[in-house]
Amino acid sequence: MSYTIYTATGCTRCKIVKQFMKENSLDYVEHDMKAEGKEAFQKFYTANRKAIFRGQDGVEFPILTDGSSIRQGIGASIAFLHSGKNLDGFFSVGALHKDWVDGIQVSTGNSEYAAEFLEVLHYLKGNNMKLQIETNGLNSQILQQVLEAGLADVMIMNVLGPRELYSRILGFDVDIADVEKTLAMVIRFPEYRFQTTVVPVIRQELNPPKISYLTTKEIAETAKFIKEITSSIKNPYLIKIWNPKETSDKRLKTIDPMAPTELLSYRNLVRAHQVFAEIEKA
């Protein structure tokens, strides 16, 4: 199989992905979008605009394609080269730059491919990249291996809500013991942060069912959950605002966005359990 890689002059991440392909005898064609490949990239970008993420700082490189699938960023590209689509749940496009790699999620990958996931992390670390990894509490057994191998420089746990709402927020039954194991483990990483997004929840117990945001009391219960498992009220904790554009649930897209100032009332209650709680800046 032959690959096409779109790069940018001076891009260290691009060099690492090309190095991986050379080490594994993978054929590829390169187009440098800042040099001779500018026209080729513009044509590719125009044809695949919906599949390519463009952030505030522009398009993240490298972009890799085998002619049918597209992967963007160093983590997602190496994971695809290493294991095809098997690791898609673990890697996505990141937002960090220089020697940092993010877009790595422990909880949403298939645990059957944990060994391959760890191999990719080892490769990234072996090339002097720093890794920011996220979890929502699931796949604690994989997180344990990440911790023991020293593969994460920063660990972010998205604590979705209080115990009793975890399954409802995720949309499937959750073993809360798995989440508790992760909570206890996160504080052992070199740098970590807990965070909770104030998401809308479908209240099935009401007649008729209604959709409403997590309440201030429920977010406070989430902070209390963290306190109980970590035995600390001094964890870094961020309260985030929900973005309707990030959901695929059509029912939730009808909810009006919350004003950033509304998060202040959440923070006030949360600080009874996590004194360093802050709200996301608009």
MIMI-899921 format. One record per atom (N, C-alpha, C): residue in one letter; x negated, y negated, z. Coordinates in steps of 0.001 Angstrom, whole numbers, padded with zeros to 6 digits, always signed. Each point is the difference from the previous one (the first is absolute). Layout:
residues N
AXYZ
...
This chain:
residues 282
M-000846+001201+000000
M+000846-001201+000000
M-000875-001243+000000
S+000419-001013-000755
S-000732-001255-000061
S+000802-001100+000681
Y-000699-000908+000647
Y+000631-001097+000721
Y-000427-001333-000606
T+000848-000995+000222
T-000347-001380-000336
T+000012-000789+001290
I-001056-000764+000218
I-000087-000808+001208
I-000189-001465-000382
Y+000852-000844+000581
Y-000098-001441-000214
Y-000708-000596+001214
T-001077-000727-000259
T-000857-000507+001068
T-000166-001511-000120
A-000714-000562+000966
A-000345-001425-000029
A-001487-000128+000303
T-000680-000850-000703
T-001433-000193+000189
T-000332-000254+001470
G-000969+000753+000512
G-000427-000184+001381
G+000877+000684+001029
C+000953+000803-000425
C+000939+000667+000907
C-000653+001250+000607
T-000334-000060+001291
T-000632+001127+000688
T+000919+001210+000036
R+001282-000235+000212
R+000960+001102+000056
R+000049+000749-001336
C-000078-000757-001066
C+000004+000609-001340
C-001230+000886-000180
K-001150-000468+000484
K-001240+000765-000122
K+000101+001318+000759
I+000648-000023+001163
I+000127+001219+000807
I+000896+001017-000699
V+001095-000475-000604
V+000887+000911-000717
V-000726+000589-001215
K-000742-000818-000721
K-000765+000512-001154
K-001063+000998+000462
Q-000604-000279+001138
Q-000991+000918+000564
Q+000640+001354+000305
F+001212-000023+000567
F+000711+001244+000307
F+000251+000806-001280
M+000398-000678-001053
M+000267+000693-001262
M-001276+000600-000575
K-001102-000721+000103
K-001270+000523-000512
K-000450+001201+000816
E+000146-000084+001323
E-000416+001104+000873
E+000816+001267-000264
N+001227-000179-000453
N+000884+001139-000240
N+000185+000301-001481
S-000872-000567-000818
S-000019+000252-001459
S+001357-000254-000642
L+000610-001124+000364
L+001293-000389-000554
L-000225-001057-001085
D+000490+000261-001187
D-000186-000933-001111
D+000901-001214+000165
Y-000529-001165-000335
Y+000819-001207+000085
Y-000477-001058-000992
V+000936-000894-000301
V-000299-001185-000814
V+000244-001206+000882
E-000937-000927+000000
E+000120-001182+000848
E+000308-001244-000816
H+000896-000845+000552
H+000265-001319-000580
H-000162-001033+001108
D-001005-000842-000134
D-000242-001068+000977
D+000844-001197-000396
M+001003-000326+000836
M+000951-001049-000370
M-000627-001399-000003
K-001208-000128+000543
K-000675-001300-000029
K-001033-000084-001117
A-000100+001065-000765
A-000978+000018-001093
A+000670+000520-001271
E-000592+001038-000580
E+000496+000481-001293
E+001375+000654+000088
G+000414+000378+001224
G+001279+000689+000149
G+001180-000900+000308
K-000183-001300-000105
K+001072-000937+000343
K+001248+000228-000837
E-000180+000123-001303
E+001151+000182-000889
E+000684+001343+000254
A-000803+001051+000235
A+000560+001326+000264
A+000808-000005+001292
F-000516-000704+001021
F+000730-000049+001271
F+001296-000778-000149
Q-000026-001121-000698
Q+001212-000798-000172
Q+001088+000802-000705
K-000409+000784-000973
K+000953+000842-000724
K+000568+001069+000941
F-000870+000612+000800
F+000421+001035+000944
F+000911-000599+001071
Y-000371-001161+000513
Y+000775-000652+001059
Y+001396-000376-000498
T+000073-000522-001216
T+001286-000393-000578
T+000924+001211-000153
A-000577+001120-000379
A+000797+001213-000221
A+000399+000695+001298
N-000755-000267+001094
N+000227+000721+001260
N+000171-000943+001186
R+000537-001178-000254
R+000096-001037+001021
R+000702+000492+001273
K+001065+000789-000146
K+000764+000442+001165
K-000765+000984+000869
A-000980+000678-000576
A-000756+001010+000738
A-001266-000556+000639
I-000298-001269-000260
I-001243-000597+000497
I+000329-001075+001039
F-000563+000150+001179
F+000250-000952+001083
F-000873-001242-000168
R+000642-001146+000141
R-000714-001270-000063
R+000299-000770+001278
G-000992-000167+000859
G+000181-000688+001267
G-000333-001472-000097
Q-000094-000646+001151
Q-000301-001431+000034
Q-001366-000306-000603
D-000923+000968+000116
D-001355-000210-000519
D-000189+000568-001399
G+001112+000393-000625
G-000087+000532-001349
G+000095+001513-000026
V-000465+000594-001096
V+000074+001446-000193
V-001170+000675+000699
E+000284+001078+000732
E-001039+000775+000666
E-000615+000992-000975
F-001332+000018-000054
F-000722+000956-000850
F-000782+000960+000883
P-000275+001206-000518
P+000240+000473-001363
P+001435+000456-000215
I+000350+000157-001275
I+001263+000632-000398
I-000374+001198-000858
L+000540+001142+000361
L-000360+001254-000650
L+001222+000625-000651
T-000171+000561-001175
T+001098+000710-000650
T-000525+001220-000742
D+000824+001042-000025
D-000333+001186-000797
D+000863+000049-001256
G+000697-001107-000266
G+000861-000074-001174
G+001469+000118+000339
S+000307+000576+001164
S+001397+000127+000425
S+000227-000566+001399
S-000985+000154+000878
S+000103-000527+001367
S-000973-001156+000193
I+000379-000935+000869
I-000840-001161+000297
I-000248-000048+001500
R-001254-000206+000396
R-000345-000192+001400
R-000828-001268+000115
Q+000245-000755+001071
Q-000641-001299+000157
Q-000703-000079+001349
G-001215-000515+000005
G-000769-000132+001230
G-000919+001183+000208
I-001004-000184+000832
I-001024+001027+000187
I+000547+001263+000662
G+000803-000148+001042
G+000513+001167+000704
G+000905+000854-000865
A+001000-000634-000608
A+000957+000731-000833
A-000675+000617-001224
S-001001-000693-000541
S-000690+000508-001197
S-000821+001247+000322
I-000800-000058+001065
I-000823+001155+000358
I+000875+001165+000439
A+001081-000288+000713
A+000921+001061+000418
A+000596+000702-001215
F+000354-000756-001032
F+000575+000576-001213
F-001031+000835-000750
L-001222-000511-000077
L-001065+000746-000660
L-000327+001280+000760
H+000094-000067+001295
H-000338+001141+000861
H+001082+001080-000016
S+001269-000420+000079
S+001079+000973+000228
S+001247-000221-000833
G-000087-000781-001054
G+001198-000266-000789
G+001034-000745+000829
K+001255+000413-000089
K+001074-000684+000707
K+000190+000488+001438
N-000787+000983+000420
N+000193+000608+001315
N-000149-000996+001155
L-000811-001021-000185
L-000285-000936+001088
L+000753-001322-000131
D+000970-000062-000907
D+000711-001259-000236
D+000644-000560+001270
G+000494+000857+000883
G+000627-000496+001219
G-000968-000643+000964
F-001281+000333-000135
F-001018-000539+000902
F-000581-001340-000460
F-000012-000232-001306
F-000688-001175-000529
F+000908-000852-000881
S-000123-001315+000135
S+000699-000949-000867
S-000919-001193-000231
V+000476-000987-000722
V-000811-001190-000277
V-000232-000768+001299
G-001214-000417+000230
G-000327-000768+001198
G-000028-001489-000258
A-000170-000766+001090
A-000052-001456-000104
A-001336-000569+000484
L-000781+000797+000727
L-001266-000484+000536
L-001080+000009-001073
H-001060-000793+000248
H-001045-000156-001003
H-001381+000289+000580
K-001007-000253-000812
K-001406+000211+000344
K-000228+001452+000387
D-000505+000266+001214
D-000329+001377+000357
D+001105+000682+000796
W+001217-000527-000076
W+001132+000578+000714
W+000954+000705-000961
V+000523+001136+000457
V+001011+000731-000770
V+001215+000211+000887
D+001169-000405-000489
D+001250+000268+000704
D+000942+000705-000969
G+001302-000022+000280
G+000925+000751-000833
G-000103+001493+000280
I-000478+000351+001208
I-000159+001398+000402
I+001001+000290+001109
Q+000873+000977-000212
Q+001083+000297+000941
Q-000044+001482+000375
V-000287+000287+001257
V-000094+001388+000469
V+001349+000713-000032
S+001060-000711+000339
S+001287+000647+000293
S+000817+000410-001214
T-000214-000624-001127
T+000866+000250-001152
T-000590+000976-001011
G-001175+000546+000304
G-000594+000985-000882
G+000431+001410+000358
N-000207+000920-000922
N+000326+001404+000200
N-001107+000662+000821
S+000347+000485+001185
S-001000+000565+000914
S-000714+001215-000591
E+000571+000627-001030
E-000657+001138-000646
E-001330-000411-000628
Y-000115-001301-000319
Y-001207-000485-000665
Y-000864-000838+000945
A+000095+000286+001294
A-000759-000763+000994
A-001503+000091-000248
A-000493+001182-000340
A-001439+000174-000216
A-000487-000869-001162
E+000779-000054-001064
E-000376-000813-001156
E+000070-001494+000339
F+000997-000375+000774
F+000126-001387+000470
F-001248-000408+000770
L-000444+000853+000912
L-001179-000294+000803
L-001257-000064-000856
E-000079+000832-001041
E-001154-000037-000901
E-000115-001351-000702
V+001141-000554-000403
V-000013-001313-000657
V-000436-001077+000993
L+000496+000066+001223
L-000410-000967+001024
L-001505+000082+000254
H-000516+001230+000076
H-001443+000183+000196
H-000785-000624-001148
Y+000502+000164-001228
Y-000703-000562-001153
Y-000026-001533+000077
L+001127-000589+000347
L+000069-001458+000114
L-000949-000505+001083
K+000025+000654+001165
K-000894-000402+001092
K-001456+000206-000388
G-000269+001068-000750
G-001362+000284-000428
G-000546-001016-000972
N+000883-000809-000559
N-000412-001074-000909
N+000134-001369+000667
N-000111+000020+001313
N-000056-001226+000814
N+001274-000841-000038
M+001125+000663-000215
M+001268-000703+000065
M+000585+000123+001410
K+000646-001063+000457
K+000686+000011+001288
K+001478+000279-000251
L+000590+000851+000833
L+001356+000461-000260
L+001000-000500+001032
Q+001075-000599-000504
Q+001149-000359+000835
Q+001120+000976-000338
I+000402+000778+000984
I+000967+001067-000219
I+001257-000267+000820
E+001157+000361-000574
E+001269-000205+000692
E+000696+001321+000290
T+000872-000018+000994
T+000805+001149+000362
T+001321-000486+000566
N+001053+000820-000143
N+001252-000309+000683
N+000271+001016+001112
G-001014+000842+000264
G+000119+000958+001087
G+000048+001442-000446
L+000357+000253-001256
L+000077+001365-000499
L-001385+000487-000441
N-000143+001309-000128
N-001279+000615-000376
N-001100-000297+001019
S+000333+000107+001291
S-000986-000290+001038
S-001205+000935-000083
Q+000196+001217-000500
Q-001104+000949-000097
Q-001040-000465-001012
I+000455-000703-001049
I-000953-000556-000973
I-000713-001194+000611
L+000735-000818+000719
L-000607-001162+000652
L-001083+000446+000973
Q+000219+001111+000689
Q-000998+000525+000930
Q-001306+000291-000723
Q+000090+000551-001202
Q-001200+000298-000780
Q-000679-001284-000473
V+000800-001000-000363
V-000563-001302-000398
V-000771-000607+001166
L+000575+000079+001192
L-000643-000546+001196
L-001299+000729+000306
E+000043+001324+000015
E-001176+000789+000352
E-001144-000194-000991
A+000343-000250-001264
A-001027-000191-001031
A-000463-001454-000101
G+000623-000899+000750
G-000389-001411-000040
G+000250-000651-001338
L+001139+000308-000614
L+000255-000460-001368
L+000783-001304-000091
A+000536-000498+001106
A+000787-001242-000043
A-000685-001089+000811
D-000192-001150-000614
D-000557-001150+000717
D+001107-000785+000690
V+001175-000028-000623
V+001176-000651+000592
V+001188+000931-000178
M+000764+000193+001078
M+001198+000818-000063
M+001203-000870+000338
I+000994+000025-000862
I+001237-000754+000225
I+001144+000994+000110
M+000728-000072+001118
M+001164+000865+000147
M+001269-000805-000125
N+000826+000390-000958
N+001316-000600-000168
N+000980+000762+000887
V+000248-000554+001182
V+000934+000630+000932
V+001394-000436-000441
L+000741+000901-000596
L+001206-000367-000732
L+001139-000490+000881
G+000047+000470+001238
G+001079-000386+000902
G-000088+000812+001266
P+001000-000115+000860
P+000014+000804+001223
P+000206+001472-000332
R-000264+000859+000964
R+000085+001450-000217
R+001311+000406-000675
E+001111-000497+000537
E+001307+000484-000436
E+000374-000437-001417
L-000742-000941-000575
L+000322-000468-001348
L-001015+000429-001056
Y-001050+000677+000406
Y-001061+000348-000945
Y+000519+000809-001193
S+000759+001035+000288
S+000509+000849-001080
S+000950-000764-000910
R+000824-000855+000583
R+000963-000745-000802
R-000708-000970-000941
I-001035-000661+000497
I-000730-000954-000828
I-000710+000698-001156
L-000586+001169+000268
L-000701+000732-001048
L+000961+000728-000941
G+001186+000336+000506
G+000978+000676-000835
G-000081+001516+000031
F-000777+000537+000927
F-000081+001453+000187
F-000436+000283+001431
D+000209+001243+000431
D-000328+000369+001374
D-001499-000071+000249
V-000356-000599+001120
V-001397-000206+000364
V-000290+000694+001329
D-001148+000648+000073
D-000468+000546+001273
D-000659-001139+000755
I+000697-000549+000976
I-000507-001185+000698
I-001294+000298+000747
A-000253+001290+000314
A-001260+000363+000643
A-001180-000289-000922
D+000216+000139-001305
D-001027-000307-000994
D-000335-001490+000059
V+001028-000821+000098
V-000181-001456+000091
V-000732-000358+001289
E+000358+000644+001085
E-000643-000282+001289
E-001482+000364-000022
K-000354+001115-000649
K-001403+000383-000132
K-000779-001070-000756
T+000628-000530-001056
T-000657-001043-000785
T-000180-001267+000817
L+001026-000407+000735
L-000093-001196+000849
L-001186+000098+000957
A-000149+001145+000616
A-001082+000189+000962
A-001367-000005-000670
M-000038+000419-001267
M-001255+000114-000727
M-000481-001318-000582
V+000926-000832-000422
V-000337-001238-000716
V-000955-000884+000806
I+000197-000065+001309
I-000829-000886+000834
I-001439+000477+000119
R-000311+001173-000550
R-001363+000528+000060
R-000837-000390-001216
F+000613-000671-000967
F-000740-000429-001181
F-000789-001283+000314
P-001070-000278-000769
P-000833-001178+000265
P+000795-001300+000069
E+000979-000129-000887
E+000890-001168-000011
E+001392+000494-000387
Y+001016-000518+000651
Y+001351+000477-000283
Y+001024-001106+000229
R+001199+000251-000523
R+001128-000914+000223
R+001292+000781-000137
F+000934-000308+000868
F+001364+000504-000160
F+000822-001095-000659
Q+000982+000386-000793
Q+000890-000989-000585
Q+001368+000620-000254
T+001010-000851+000043
T+001371+000439-000259
T+000672-001008-000905
T+000641+000492-001040
T+000776-000856-000894
T+001455+000031+000442
V+000603-001166+000096
V+001408-000084+000400
V+000853+000358-001217
V+000292+001277-000119
V+000709+000505-001173
V+001505+000076+000253
P+000801-000011-001074
P+001437+000252+000160
P+000254+001486+000199
V+000977+000324+000824
V+000323+001387+000325
V+001477+000236-000299
I+000302+001170-000571
I+001392+000363-000262
I+000590+000586+001279
R+000966-000680+000572
R+000593+000408+001280
R+001164+000960-000283
Q-000337+001268-000146
Q+001001+001015-000343
Q+000994+000238+001127
E-000381-000357+001235
E+000885+000256+001134
E+001190-000964+000045
L-000088-001068-000797
L+001099-000961-000045
L+001046+000440-001024
N+001210-000421+000190
N+001087+000352-000918
N+000694-001281-000468
P-000218-000407-001252
P-000858+000660-000996
P-001484-000274+000279
P-000915+000806-000584
P-001438-000232+000187
P-000401-001406-000459
K-000940-000587+000727
K-000482-001337-000357
K-001520-000007-000082
I-000519-000997-000695
I-001453-000158-000122
I-000398-001266+000754
S-000956+000130+000894
S-000496-001162+000730
S-001472+000199+000335
Y-000686-001094+000231
Y-001415+000068+000336
Y-000199+000617+001372
L-001176+000583+000216
L-000371+000430+001339
L+000163-001185+000944
T+000589+000235+001154
T+000267-001084+000939
T-001252-000342+000807
T+000045-001125+000671
T-001124-000383+000861
T-000223+001060+001078
K+001092+000561+000513
K-000114+001043+001024
K-000671+001248-000574
E+000337+000364-001237
E-000590+001191-000611
E-001482-000184-000287
I-000386-001201-000393
I-001425-000262-000218
I-000736-000015+001339
A+000644-000525+001039
A-000602+000043+001330
A-000178+001439+000472
E+000970+000853-000311
E-000109+001417+000340
E-001148+000661-000765
T-000251-000477-001207
T-001119+000504-000790
T-001322-000356+000675
A-000103-001238+000466
A-001203-000437+000719
A-000174+000783+001298
K+001107+000305+000647
K-000035+000797+001230
K-000472+001422-000304
F+000422+000536-001119
F-000420+001317-000468
F-001522+000040-000124
I-000567-001036-000606
I-001457-000099-000150
I-000666-000047+001378
K+000563-000797+000895
K-000563-000126+001342
K-000007+001335+000737
E+001091+000731-000106
E+000121+001262+000714
E-001021+001034-000469
I-000257+000043-001298
I-000920+001005-000535
I-001459-000418+000164
T-000300-001281-000165
T-001392-000471+000078
T-000406-000429+001401
S+000986-000124+000897
S-000259-000467+001380
S-000640-001381+000010
S+000389-000828-000982
S-000562-001348-000079
S+001036-000994-000495
I-000048-001203+000554
I+000836-001097-000487
I-000837-001006-000800
K-001245+000376-000278
K-000925-000935-000641
K-000460+000475-001376
N+000866+000711-000697
N-000330+000424-001361
N+000282-001114-001000
P-000806-000136-001063
P+000351-000919-001078
P+001308+000460-000639
Y+000970-000906-000127
Y+001321+000396-000490
Y+000577-001129-000844
L+000388+000337-001236
L+000530-000988-000937
L+001439+000327-000352
I+000864-000990+000081
I+001403+000156-000397
I+000143-000600-001390
K+000456+000808-000955
K+000029-000413-001397
K+001422-000191-000508
I+000130-000848-000986
I+001293-000256-000620
I+000187+000947-001189
W+001222+000447-000204
W+000301+000970-001050
W+000205-000696-001339
N-000528+000623-001059
N+000140-000543-001353
N+000957+000892-000795
P+001175-000501-000389
P+000974+000810-000758
P-000566+000586-001282
K-001025-000627-000573
K-000579+000478-001257
K-000760+001319+000186
E-000304+000343+001254
E-000809+001187+000254
E+000831+001260+000229
T+001321-000113-000057
T+000840+001176+000210
T+000585+000511-001311
S+000177+001308-000073
S+000636+000605-001169
S+001462+000338+000305
D+000432-000231+001237
D+001370+000288+000421
D+000909-001156-000423
K+000870+000257-000954
K+000864-001059-000521
K+000900-000597+001078
R+000360+000800+000993
R+000856-000501+001079
R-000704-001093+000801
L-001300+000134+000179
L-000753-000961+000805
L-000336-001272-000776
K-000001+000100-001333
K-000327-001167-000813
K+001065-001102+000123
T+001153+000349+000539
T+001072-000988+000140
T-000158-000854+001251
I-000931+000365+000866
I-000198-000715+001263
I-000767-001302-000234
D+000482-001080+000579
D-000700-001284-000109
D-001319+000062+000760
P-001064-000553-000567
P-001287-000008+000690
P+000087-000758+001322
M-000775+000431+000947
M-000061-000669+001296
M-000939-001198-000088
A+000356-001100+000638
A-000869-001179+000032
A-001182+000275+000930
P-001209-000399-000390
P-001175+000255+000841
P+000152-000511+001431
T+000708-001104+000177
T+000162-000552+001348
T+000811+000920+000921
E+000782+000898-000604
E+000800+000922+000804
E-000868+001004+000760
L-001232+000181-000459
L-000895+000940+000662
L-000439-000486+001380
L+000142-001287+000264
L-000425-000545+001293
L+000749+000649+001160
S+001286+000228-000176
S+000787+000613+001071
S-000435+001448+000233
Y-000458+000664-001053
Y-000519+001366+000139
Y-001293-000021+000815
R-000877-000917-000358
R-001289-000072+000697
R+000185-000259+001491
N+000940-000856+000341
N+000204-000339+001406
N+000348+001224+000839
L+000843+000872-000539
L+000374+001211+000739
L-001123+001045-000022
V-000674+000113-001122
V-001049+001002-000162
V-001150-000236+000975
R-000312-001239+000295
R-001154-000300+000855
R+000149+000492+001433
A+001175+000456+000348
A+000170+000636+001312
A-000706+001357+000018
H-000241+000567-001196
H-000621+001314-000104
H-001335-000014-000735
Q-000202-000987-000888
Q-001269-000161-000711
Q-000329-001490-000009
V-000873-000390+000901
V-000234-001437+000244
V-000705-000718-001144
F-000653+000758-000882
F-000705-000622-001115
F+000841+000008-001282
A+001280+000251+000131
A+000868+000060-001185
A+000028-001342-000734
E-000074+000079-001328
E+000072-001178-000849
E+000983+000278-001127
I+000439-001060-000655
I+000899+000163-001134
I-000748-000299-001294
E+000436+000645-001055
E-000624-000183-001306
E+000194-001434-000477
K-001056-000587-000511
K+000068-001354-000507
K+000663-000008-001380
A+000828-001000-000219
A+000710-000081-001283
A-000975-000282-001129
